Amino acid sequence: MSGDRYTFANVVRMEWIKARSVRSVRWTLLLGMVATAALGVVAGYNTRSASGDPTSNVLAGIALGQVITGVLGVLAMSGEFSSGMVRATFGAIPRRGLVLAAKAAVWGTVFLILGEVTELVAFLGGTALLRAGVPHPWLAQPTVTRAVLMGGAYLALTGLIGLGVGTLLRHTGAAVAVVIAGLFVVPIIIGAANHGYGKLLPVLIAGNSLAAVKPVPGFTWSPWLELGIVALYPAILLAAGGWLLTRRDA
C-alpha cells in the first residue's frame, strides 16, 4: 500500500502497535495511575472536616496523575524524534498531519480509559475510608458522578497537552520542562500575584471546578465550560504542532 493511501484507521492501528510495544511506557503509565489512585485513598483517610468537599479530597491524586499523563504525552512524540523512528514513520506515511491525528486518537483514548478507571478507584477507595463524621458522597449524586468523570477526562487532556508540546518542541527535556512549568509553576506565580486568571489555568480548574462538588470562590463558571477551556489547550497545541510538522524536515 502506498504511503499516501493509508487511511486513518490504518494509521491508528500502527500507532496502537507502537504504543503498546514499549514496555517501559506501559509500566510507567500503569504504576503512575496506581499511585494516583493511592493518593486519593490516603486523602480520604486523612479527611476529618465535615465542612469541606470530600469528593474533591479523594480525587486529589489528580495532581500526580496529570504529571504522568503529561510527561508520557510528551514522550509519545519526542521519543520518536530522539530515536529517529519518526523518519521511518513519515517515510511510510508522508501525511504527517494524519500521523499526529492518529497518535492523538490512540494516546487520548488510552489516557481517557485509564484516567476514568483511576478516578473511579480513587473515589471508591477514598470514600470507603472517610471518617464517620464526614459526609460520604456517592455516585448516584449527579454532581459527584460529574466530578469523577471530569477528573478522568482532565487526565486525558493533560496527556494531549504533553503530546502537543512534544510535537512543537521535539526535545524531551525542554518539552517536559514546559509541561511541568505550565501545570505547576505558572499557577503558583499567578496565585502569588493575586491575579484573577486562575479559572483559565488547567491545574486550578481541575482542583477547584472539574473534580469539585462544592462551589469554590473565583470559579463561578459551569464545570462544563471550564472543561471546554482546558480542552482548548491541547486543541491549539496539536493544531500548531501539526502545522509545523508539515513545514519541517523530520
N, C-alpha and C positions, 0 to 999 in steps of 0.2 A: 504494500500500500504506500502510495506516495505521501510524503510528509504533509503536503498541503491538503490532503484529502482525509486526514484524521478528523473524526467527529468529536464533539465534546465528550460523549460517553467513552470513546476510545481513550482519550487523554486522561479522563477521570480514573479509568481502570489502571492506567500506567502509573499515575500519581499515587493511587492506593497501594500498589505493589511496592513502590519506593518508600512510602510512609511506614508500612508495616514490616519492611525488611531490615530497618535499622533498630537493632535490639536495644541499644543504649537510650535512644529516644523513647522507645516504648516503655522501658522500665522507669525512666525519669518521670514520664507523664503519669504512670500508674502510681508510683510511690509518692509523687507530689500531690496527687489527688487524695491519697490516703492520709497524708499529713494535713491537708486542708480540712478534711472531714474530722480528723482527730482534734484539731484546734477548736472546731465548733463544739465538739463533745466536752472538751475541757472548759470552754467558755460557759457552756450550760451548767456544768457542775459548780463553777465559781460565781454564778449569778445569784445574788442574795437580795437584791432590791425588788420589791413588788411594784415600784413606780416606774421602772424602766421599760424597755422594749425587749422582752425575752426572745422574740423571733430574730431581731437584729443581732442579739448577742450570740445565739447559736449559729448564725451564719457569718460570724466574724472571720472565720478562716478564709473567706474570700480574698482577704488582703494578701495571703500567701499564694492562693490559687492563681491570682492574676499574674504574679511573677512567673509561675511555672508555665502558664499558657503563653504569656507574652514572650518569654525567652525562647520557648520551643517554636513559636511562630516565626521568630527571627531566624532560628536555625533551619527551618524548613526551606528557606530560600538562600540565606547567606552560606549555609553549609554546602550547597551545590556549587556556588561560586568559588568557595575556598578549595573545594576538592577538584574542581574542573569538570564535574559531571554535567554542569549546565551546558557545556559545549555540545556534548552528545545529545542532550535533550533538545536543544534548539536546532541541532543538525537534523534530528529526526522529525522535529515539528517546528518548522520555521515560523509559524504563527505564535509569536511569543505571548500575545495577549490571551490566547486560548490556553496556553500552558499555565499562566498565572491564574486565570479564572478556574481552571480545573484544580489547581493546588489549593486555592481558597475554598472551593467547594468541599474537597476532601478533608482538609485540616479543620475547616469551620464545623463540619459535621462531627468529626472526632471530638473536638473541644466541646461542642454543644452536648453531645451524649454523655461524655464523662463529667462535664460540668453539672448537668442536671442530676446525674446519679450521686455525685459528690455532695451537692447541696441537700439532696433528699436524705442521704445518710447522716450528714451533719445535723440536720433538723431533727430527725428521729432520735438519734443518739443523744443530742444535746438536750432536747425536751424531756427525754426519759430520766435525765439526771438533775433536772431542776428541783430546787428545794420545795418543801411543802407549802411555804408561804408565798411562793412566786406563781403568778398566773401561768397556766400551761396552755400555750397556743396549740391548735390542732388544724390539720389540713382541710377540714370541712369549712373552715372560715375562708371566704374568698380572698381577703387581703393577705392572709398567711400563705395560701397557695400561690398567689401572685408574687409574693416576695421570694419564695423558694424558686419558682420558675425563672424569675428575672435574675436571680443570683446566678443560676446556671447559664443563662443567656449572656450575662455580663462576662463570664469567664471565656465564652466562645468569642466575644467581641474583642477582648484584650488579646487573645491569640491572633486574631486577624489584624489587630493593630501592629503586633510584632511582625507579622508577615509583611505588612505594608512597609514598615520601617526597614526591614531586612532587604526588601526589594529595592528600595530607594538608595540605601547606603552600601549594600552588598558586603560590607565588612562586619564580621560578627561582633567584635569588641565594641566598635562605635555604635552599632545598632542596638546592642543590649544596653549600653550606657544611656542612649537616648530614651529607650523604653522605660528604664528604671527611673530616670530623671522625670519623665513625663508623668509617671504614675505616682511618684513619691515626693521628689524634690520640689517640683513646681507647686503642687498643692500646699506644701509647708511654707514656701515663700509667700504665696498669695494669702494664706491664712495669717501669717505673721504680719503682713502688711494691712490686714483687715479690709481687703477688697471684697466686693460682693460678687466675685466671679466663681465662687465655689460650685454653684449649680451648673456650671459648664465644664467641670473637670471630672473625668470618669471615676476616679477613685472616691471622690467625695459624693458623687451621685450614687455610687453603689452602696456606700455605707449609710447614707442619710435618706435615700429615697427608694432605690430598687429593692434592697434587701431589708427594708424597714417597714413596719406597720404603722407605728405612731408618727404623726407629722413632726418634722424637725424644723425649727425656725430657720428661715432662709431658703428652705426647699419647699416652696408652695406650689410648684408646678406639678402636673399629673405625672406619676411614675412612668406612664407610657410615653409621655413627651420627653422625659428625661432619658428613657431608653433609646428613643429616636436620636437624641443629641449624641449619646455615646456611639450609636451606630454610624453617625456621620464621620467619626474619626477614621475607622478602617475604610469606609467607602471612599473618602478623599485620598487617603494614603495609597490604597490599592489602585485607584484611578491614576494618580500621579506616577506610581511605580510602573503600571502598565504602559503609560505614555513614554516613560524613559526607556523601558525595555525595547520598544520598537525603534528607538533612535540611538541606541548604543550597541557597540560590539560586545558580544559575550566575553 
